[in-house]
Amino acid sequence: MAIGGARCKDRFMSLDKPRFRRDLEAVPLEVGGQKYVELRDPNTGVSFQLYDFEYRVALAFDGLAFDKVIPWMKLVAGMDLQESELREFAARLGE
């Protein structure tokens, strides 16, 4: 991890104003009643899965500060998230 951001390929995801990569290919899945989204990096072919709700949070990462993301997630998804949770998730996504 780099100071001030999580390494994301050759780029850095800011941990203050994270931006989710929009170039990832997303395919919704449902397994055993649980909804997921499979994401694939078209450059490397690497894929990973997020729960549907995690994907919604990731999409809210559009370069906004967490104090803007928190009320947005509460309004559109009914999720009451803390800044520490969002920071941890942004760091994980940056990996």
Secondary structure as UniProt FT lines:
FT   TURN            3..4
FT   STRAND          5..8
FT   TURN            9..10
FT   STRAND          11..14
FT   TURN            22..23
FT   STRAND          25..31
FT   TURN            32..33
FT   STRAND          34..40
FT   TURN            42..44
FT   STRAND          47..51
FT   HELIX           52..60
FT   HELIX           66..77
FT   HELIX           83..94
//
